[in-house]
Amino acid sequence: MAIKLFVTDLDGTLLNRENEISAENKLAIQDAVAQGTTVTIATGRMYVSALPYAKQLDVDVPIITYNGALIKSVSGEVLFESYLDPQTVKGVLDYCLEQNWYIQIYQDDRLYFAERNDIARGYEAMAGLEGEAVGTAGLYEKTQLVPKMLVITSGSAESDAGVAKLQDRFGDQIFAVKSNPTYIEIINPGVNKATSLQILLGKMNLQKAEVMAIGDSNNDLPMLKEAGFSVAMGNASDHVKSVCDYVTEDNMHSGVAAAIHKYVLE
């Protein structure tokens, strides 16, 4: 069955290490769109951080952001949104501060952290935006309409341990997932890239078999398992590769373009 919807992760997948879309990836996506395939993005990033990349691709389709907590079109139409319970946000803040973890909050598509330290500046540079330092007390004023919280660690082992600790502490109040070696994303349980993909399929009246998804990290796993055909990046972990139908080139060698040429373009 022809691929009618192609869904790509951003970091570590569509973007190279310089946070750029290669000319090869961009051209392959344009060719896919020209033949009638819808191309969209599914990312843990904020909507405002993902939007410039969607515009580079010259598409006006719903994009999945905040790891599935917000689906919003390039033109601004909201298809789905999910916010953490304010008391849960407060509890997570309490716990992370007790653990002396760096934690940041997203509200109204804006980024908030206690202080602008090296971790915050590094995230701002990656995301291509400026957050706001509000102090620890200020974070507790940002508990309403929070789609996601993010813990940034020093490395993969600490992230794995952090995910386990958070899930053990909060149970079914949250879903914690490692989206790259140093990021722990905290969202509502039952919210992920797969559930958002299901919503898109319903809106577009498509079957799973008509969907191809590509990614590299643990937070991509639900989406990769949900799609009719799944592709792992060459730079993905062995675990991600093991659940996918195909492994393409890495993100420094336009793996997205290689996958499109092999499985999407007629």
C-alpha positions in Angstrom: 0.0 0.0 0.0 1.3 3.5 -0.9 2.5 5.7 1.9 0.1 8.6 2.2 1.4 10.0 5.5 5.1 10.3 6.4 5.8 11.3 10.0 9.3 12.3 11.1 10.9 13.1 14.4 13.1 16.2 14.5 16.2 16.0 16.8 18.5 13.1 15.8 16.3 12.4 12.8 15.3 15.1 10.4 17.9 17.5 11.9 21.6 17.0 11.8 23.9 17.9 14.8 23.8 21.5 13.8 20.0 21.5 14.1 19.6 21.9 10.4 17.6 20.2 7.7 20.0 19.0 5.0 19.3 20.0 1.4 18.9 16.3 0.6 16.2 15.8 3.3 14.4 19.0 2.2 14.4 18.0 -1.5 13.2 14.5 -0.7 10.3 15.8 1.4 9.3 18.2 -1.3 9.3 15.4 -3.9 7.1 13.3 -1.5 4.7 16.1 -1.1 4.6 16.7 -4.9 3.5 13.1 -5.4 0.7 13.5 -2.9 2.2 12.2 0.3 1.5 14.3 3.4 4.6 15.0 5.5 4.4 16.1 9.1 6.6 16.4 12.2 6.3 14.6 15.6 8.6 16.1 18.2 9.1 16.6 21.9 9.9 20.3 21.1 7.6 23.2 21.9 5.3 24.2 19.0 7.1 27.5 18.7 10.4 25.7 18.4 9.2 23.2 15.8 7.3 25.7 13.7 10.3 27.2 11.9 11.2 23.7 10.6 7.7 23.0 9.4 7.8 26.3 7.6 11.1 25.4 6.0 9.4 22.3 4.6 6.6 24.6 3.2 3.8 22.5 4.6 0.6 23.6 6.4 -0.4 20.4 8.2 -0.9 19.5 11.8 2.4 18.9 13.6 2.7 16.9 16.8 4.6 18.8 19.5 5.4 18.4 23.2 5.7 14.7 22.6 2.1 14.4 21.7 0.5 16.8 24.1 -0.3 19.4 21.4 -1.3 18.9 17.8 -1.5 22.2 16.0 -1.3 23.2 12.3 1.3 25.5 10.9 -1.5 28.1 10.4 -2.5 27.8 14.1 -5.5 25.4 14.3 -5.4 23.3 17.4 -6.5 19.7 16.9 -5.6 18.3 20.3 -4.1 19.5 23.6 -3.4 17.7 27.0 -2.3 19.4 30.2 -0.8 18.0 33.4 -2.9 18.4 36.5 -1.7 21.5 38.4 -1.3 19.5 41.6 0.8 17.0 39.7 3.0 19.8 38.3 3.5 21.1 41.9 4.3 17.6 43.1 6.8 17.0 40.3 8.5 20.3 41.1 8.7 19.4 44.8 10.3 16.1 44.0 12.8 17.4 41.4 13.9 20.2 43.6 14.4 17.7 46.5 16.6 15.6 44.1 18.5 18.7 43.1 17.5 18.2 39.4 17.3 20.8 36.8 13.6 21.2 35.8 11.9 23.5 33.4 8.2 24.1 32.7 6.3 25.0 29.5 3.1 27.1 29.6 1.3 28.9 26.8 4.2 27.9 24.5 6.7 29.7 26.6 9.7 28.3 28.5 10.3 28.9 32.2 13.2 27.9 34.4 14.4 29.0 37.9 17.7 30.5 36.7 19.5 31.0 33.4 22.5 28.7 34.0 24.6 26.8 31.5 22.0 24.1 31.2 19.2 26.6 30.4 21.4 28.5 27.9 22.3 25.2 26.2 18.6 24.3 25.8 17.8 27.8 24.6 20.5 27.5 21.9 19.2 24.1 20.8 15.6 25.2 20.7 16.3 28.5 19.0 14.4 30.6 21.5 14.7 32.5 24.8 13.2 31.2 28.0 12.4 33.2 31.1 14.2 32.9 34.5 11.5 33.2 37.1 13.1 31.8 40.3 12.1 28.7 42.1 9.0 30.5 43.6 8.1 31.6 40.1 8.0 28.1 38.8 5.2 27.3 41.3 3.1 30.1 39.7 3.3 28.2 36.3 1.3 25.1 37.2 -1.8 25.8 35.0 -2.0 24.6 31.4 1.3 22.8 31.4 1.6 20.3 28.5 5.1 19.1 29.5 7.9 19.4 32.0 11.5 18.6 31.2 14.3 17.4 33.4 17.8 17.7 32.0 20.5 15.4 33.3 24.2 14.9 32.9 23.9 11.7 30.9 22.1 8.6 29.7 22.5 6.5 32.9 21.2 9.4 35.1 18.3 9.8 32.7 17.4 6.1 32.9 17.5 6.2 36.7 15.5 9.5 36.7 12.7 8.0 34.6 12.5 5.0 36.9 12.4 7.2 40.0 9.7 9.6 38.6 7.5 6.7 37.4 7.9 5.0 40.8 7.1 8.1 42.7 4.1 9.4 40.7 2.7 6.2 39.1 -0.1 6.8 36.8 -0.2 10.5 37.4 2.5 11.0 34.8 4.3 9.4 31.9 8.1 9.9 32.0 10.3 9.1 29.0 13.8 9.7 27.9 13.8 11.6 24.6 17.6 11.8 24.2 20.5 10.9 26.5 20.0 13.9 28.8 16.3 14.7 28.5 13.5 13.3 30.6 10.1 14.4 29.3 7.1 14.4 31.7 3.6 14.4 30.2 0.2 13.0 31.0 -0.2 9.2 31.0 -1.7 7.9 27.8 -0.2 10.9 25.8 2.6 10.1 23.4 3.4 10.4 19.7 1.3 7.3 18.9 -1.9 8.6 20.4 -1.4 11.8 18.5 -0.8 9.9 15.3 -4.0 8.0 15.9 -5.8 11.3 16.1 -4.2 12.5 12.8 -5.3 9.2 11.1 -8.8 9.8 12.2 -8.8 13.4 10.9 -7.2 12.4 7.6 -9.3 9.2 7.2 -6.2 7.0 6.7 -5.3 3.5 7.7 -2.2 2.6 9.7 -0.8 0.7 6.7 -0.6 4.0 4.8 1.6 5.6 7.4 5.4 5.5 7.6 7.2 6.9 10.7 10.9 7.5 11.4 12.8 8.3 14.6 15.7 7.6 16.8 14.8 7.8 20.5 12.7 6.1 23.2 10.0 8.7 22.9 9.6 7.7 19.3 8.9 4.1 20.1 5.1 4.3 20.5 4.8 6.1 17.2 7.1 3.7 15.4 5.1 0.7 16.7 1.8 2.4 15.7 2.8 3.2 12.1 2.3 0.7 9.4 5.9 0.9 8.4 8.7 2.1 10.8 12.2 3.3 10.1 15.0 3.7 12.7 17.8 6.2 12.1 21.3 4.8 11.8 22.2 6.8 15.0 19.3 5.3 16.9 19.8 2.9 19.8 19.9 -0.8 19.2 16.6 -1.1 21.1 14.9 1.4 18.7 16.4 -0.4 15.7 15.2 -3.8 16.9 11.5 -2.8 16.7 11.6 -1.1 13.3 11.1 -2.5 9.8 14.1 -0.8 8.3 17.3 1.0 9.5 18.4 4.0 7.3 21.5 6.2 7.3 22.2 8.4 10.3 21.2 12.0 10.7 24.5 13.4 9.5 24.0 11.5 6.2 20.4 12.5 5.4 18.8 9.3 6.6 15.3 10.7 6.2 16.0 11.3 2.5 17.3 7.8 2.0 14.2 6.3 3.6 11.9 8.5 1.5 13.7 7.5 -1.7 13.5 3.8 -0.8 9.9 3.5 0.5 7.9 6.6 -0.3 8.7 8.0 -3.8 7.2 6.1 -6.7 
